[in-house]
Amino acid sequence: MPIIASGVTDSMFEIGIIVAAFAFAQILSEIYFGRISDKKGKRLLFIRVGFILCAITFGLHYFADNTAYLLLARIGAGIASGIMIPPMIAYAYESGEGKSKVASIISFHALGWLAGIGAAGIANDEKLIFIISSGFFIIGFLISLKLPDLQVEKIIAKGTIKKIITKNKFLFSSLLVRHIGAAAAWTVLPLMLMDRFGAELYQVSIVYVANTLTAFVVMNLMSNKIKFKNITKFKIGIGMTIFVFIGLSLITDWWLAMPFMALVGASWAFLFIGGNFHLMKNNPKSTSTGIFSSTLSISTVIGPVVAGGIAFYFGYVEVMYFAVAIVIVSFIIATRIKPTENVSKLV
């Protein structure tokens, strides 16, 4: 998206706003529809509606030839994707709850990123990728029609969102701070690879494939090989991220980013599975995963704006320095999370 945004504006600040708009729209969408999914006891309805709206809004990006249209398309896509993400993660967890392979089910989240990034690299066209994206959403909707409709208990208690945030304040705070640094780095990384090191779009895709492929592999290993407690996994994921940005600040060619993107894929697998599984085990599932996802979205609003300002006044590498510093703070916060936190379910 930073590369695409740079095609309609030369302002790093405006690029940051465009990137942040998607996440800003997701924040309210994920919290609201995640909670509604638990209240209604429905998952597939929101998943299917999300697929249809994503197919439309992502397809509209193809026609966005100026800053205003691209900004509107990003907001629409953020709302649409926010409808489906929390109930989809909850559905995946519920469909395999109590089974060792549940992490493998959720690992297809990373495999989807891998396929999408690969398709973007093959297309090598900033506009065409949105038509491809829309097509994938249509296929996803058709597949969802074959899924069984699981029976889910309705969670109608008032004040649920506040209770979840209060009981998991250190987890959400650590995630928020970590992802501000990550979002800042991802805003400038594609531009850094292309502007500083002369990478082509397909080479940028290759770099990102290292991330998603590693995440997929590590998530599958968590099904039967990696047996740490969920909170321990989350802390490991936060800590590993520090070394990612140290490495990215030192690279001298585009391909040298690959091992560090593989490392960030591993760190993402640990913190995503660890954090979400901890929340879903002890809280209403769609609501808690909605807060988890919206926390990422909040970070993705702040991070690109910060990145735009730092890159404008200083440079790309300084954004990586910022990411290192802020992820260290995130890890310190994560150490405050107790393994025994949330021992009883929140209803």
Secondary structure as the mmCIF struct_conf table of DSSP 4:
data_model
#
loop_
_struct_conf.conf_type_id
_struct_conf.id
_struct_conf.beg_label_comp_id
_struct_conf.beg_label_asym_id
_struct_conf.beg_label_seq_id
_struct_conf.end_label_comp_id
_struct_conf.end_label_asym_id
_struct_conf.end_label_seq_id
HELX_RH_AL_P HELX_RH_AL_P1 PRO A 2 ALA A 5
TURN_TY1_P TURN_TY1_P1 SER A 6 VAL A 8
HELX_RH_AL_P HELX_RH_AL_P2 MET A 12 LYS A 40
TURN_TY1_P TURN_TY1_P2 GLY A 41 GLY A 41
BEND BEND1 ARG A 43 ARG A 43
HELX_RH_AL_P HELX_RH_AL_P3 LEU A 44 LEU A 60
HELX_RH_3T_P HELX_RH_3T_P1 HIS A 61 PHE A 63
BEND BEND2 ASN A 66 ASN A 66
HELX_RH_AL_P HELX_RH_AL_P4 THR A 67 SER A 95
BEND BEND3 GLY A 96 GLY A 96
TURN_TY1_P TURN_TY1_P3 GLU A 97 GLY A 98
BEND BEND4 LYS A 99 LYS A 99
TURN_TY1_P TURN_TY1_P4 SER A 100 LYS A 101
HELX_RH_AL_P HELX_RH_AL_P5 VAL A 102 ALA A 123
TURN_TY1_P TURN_TY1_P5 GLU A 126 LYS A 127
HELX_RH_AL_P HELX_RH_AL_P6 LEU A 128 SER A 144
TURN_TY1_P TURN_TY1_P6 LEU A 145 LYS A 146
BEND BEND5 LEU A 147 LEU A 147
TURN_TY1_P TURN_TY1_P7 LYS A 158 GLY A 159
HELX_RH_AL_P HELX_RH_AL_P7 THR A 160 LYS A 167
TURN_TY1_P TURN_TY1_P8 ASN A 168 ASN A 168
HELX_RH_AL_P HELX_RH_AL_P8 LYS A 169 ASP A 195
TURN_TY1_P TURN_TY1_P9 ARG A 196 PHE A 197
HELX_RH_AL_P HELX_RH_AL_P9 LEU A 201 ASN A 224
TURN_TY1_P TURN_TY1_P10 LYS A 225 LYS A 225
HELX_RH_AL_P HELX_RH_AL_P10 ASN A 230 LEU A 248
TURN_TY1_P TURN_TY1_P11 SER A 249 LEU A 250
BEND BEND6 THR A 252 ASP A 253
HELX_RH_3T_P HELX_RH_3T_P2 TRP A 254 ALA A 257
HELX_RH_AL_P HELX_RH_AL_P11 MET A 258 ASN A 282
BEND BEND7 ASN A 283 ASN A 283
HELX_RH_AL_P HELX_RH_AL_P12 LYS A 285 TYR A 313
TURN_TY1_P TURN_TY1_P12 PHE A 314 PHE A 314
HELX_RH_AL_P HELX_RH_AL_P13 TYR A 316 ALA A 334
TURN_TY1_P TURN_TY1_P13 THR A 335 ARG A 336
TURN_TY1_P TURN_TY1_P14 PRO A 339 THR A 340
BEND BEND8 GLU A 341 ASN A 342
BEND BEND9 SER A 344 SER A 344
#
